[in-house]
Amino acid sequence: SERLSARLDYAHTRAQDRASGEELRRRPLNKATLGLDYQATAKLGLRAETIYVDRRYDTDAVAFTRILRPTYSLTNVAARYQIDPRWQYFVRVSNLFDRDYEEPDGFGQPGRGVFTGVRLALQ
């Protein structure tokens, strides 16, 4: 519809080292993003997206051995409000459900994050 749109991105990647036949590290077998945008009013827009990252091999940050990292998914939401033709207010929540994940191994990613601000169009 004119007010609702959806987007699905999907990648199936089988990246292998030709010499050893092993899957390359830090490349998930499957990765998908589903995003929904909804224009609630002429001035208010809403967005939600879920990102799924499949298993992938990595290097253990302590032992430096090959490990298999588990799958994870993240959900992000955002809203924007067009104050006037030049000014826009926005708010975004990343990792809405506060999922624990590491990308790469040993590098914990931020938990839930809330960001807000204004944008000014100079033209």
C-alpha positions in Angstrom: 0.0 0.0 0.0 1.0 3.6 -0.1 1.5 3.7 3.7 3.1 0.3 4.3 6.1 -1.2 2.6 8.2 -4.3 3.4 11.7 -5.4 2.4 13.3 -8.8 2.7 17.0 -9.3 2.1 18.5 -12.8 2.1 21.9 -14.1 1.4 23.0 -17.8 1.4 26.8 -17.8 1.3 28.9 -20.9 1.2 32.5 -19.5 1.2 35.2 -22.1 1.3 39.0 -22.2 1.5 39.8 -24.0 -1.7 43.0 -25.5 -0.3 41.5 -27.0 2.9 37.8 -27.2 2.0 36.8 -25.5 5.3 34.2 -22.8 5.4 35.7 -19.4 5.7 35.5 -17.7 9.1 33.0 -15.0 10.0 30.7 -15.7 7.0 27.3 -16.8 8.1 25.7 -19.5 6.0 22.4 -17.6 5.9 21.7 -14.0 6.7 18.3 -12.3 6.4 16.7 -8.9 7.2 13.0 -8.2 7.2 12.1 -4.6 7.4 8.7 -2.9 7.6 8.0 0.8 7.1 4.7 2.4 8.0 3.8 6.0 7.2 1.3 6.5 10.1 0.5 10.1 9.2 1.9 12.6 6.7 4.5 13.6 9.3 5.0 10.4 11.3 7.0 7.4 9.9 7.7 4.1 11.8 10.2 1.4 11.0 10.8 -2.1 12.4 13.4 -4.6 11.3 14.6 -8.0 12.3 18.1 -9.3 11.4 18.9 -13.0 11.5 22.5 -14.2 11.3 23.1 -18.0 11.0 25.9 -20.0 12.4 29.5 -19.1 11.3 33.0 -20.3 12.1 35.3 -17.9 13.9 38.5 -17.9 15.8 38.3 -18.3 19.6 39.6 -15.0 21.1 41.5 -16.8 23.8 42.7 -20.2 22.5 42.9 -19.1 18.8 41.2 -22.3 17.7 38.4 -22.7 15.2 35.0 -22.5 16.8 31.4 -22.5 15.6 29.4 -19.4 16.7 25.7 -19.7 17.3 22.9 -18.0 15.4 21.4 -14.8 16.7 18.7 -12.3 15.7 18.3 -8.6 16.5 15.2 -6.4 16.3 15.5 -2.6 15.8 12.7 0.0 15.8 12.6 3.6 14.8 10.3 6.6 14.4 10.7 9.9 12.6 8.5 13.0 12.8 8.8 15.7 10.2 8.5 19.0 12.1 8.5 21.1 9.0 10.1 20.8 5.5 13.6 21.3 7.0 13.5 19.8 10.5 13.0 16.2 11.4 13.0 14.6 14.9 14.0 10.9 15.2 14.3 8.2 17.8 15.8 4.7 17.2 16.1 1.7 19.5 18.8 -0.8 18.5 18.9 -4.4 19.8 15.4 -3.9 21.2 15.3 -7.2 23.2 18.9 -6.7 24.5 20.3 -9.9 22.9 23.8 -10.9 23.8 26.0 -11.7 20.9 29.6 -11.4 19.8 30.8 -10.4 16.4 33.6 -11.4 16.1 34.3 -13.8 19.0 35.5 -12.0 22.1 34.0 -8.6 21.1 30.7 -8.3 22.9 28.3 -6.0 21.1 26.3 -3.3 22.8 23.1 -4.2 24.4 19.9 -2.2 23.8 20.7 1.4 22.6 18.4 4.3 22.4 19.3 7.2 20.1 17.5 10.4 19.4 18.1 13.7 17.7 17.1 16.1 15.0 18.0 16.4 11.4 18.2 19.7 9.4 18.0 19.7 5.6 20.2 22.4 4.3 18.5 22.6 0.9 
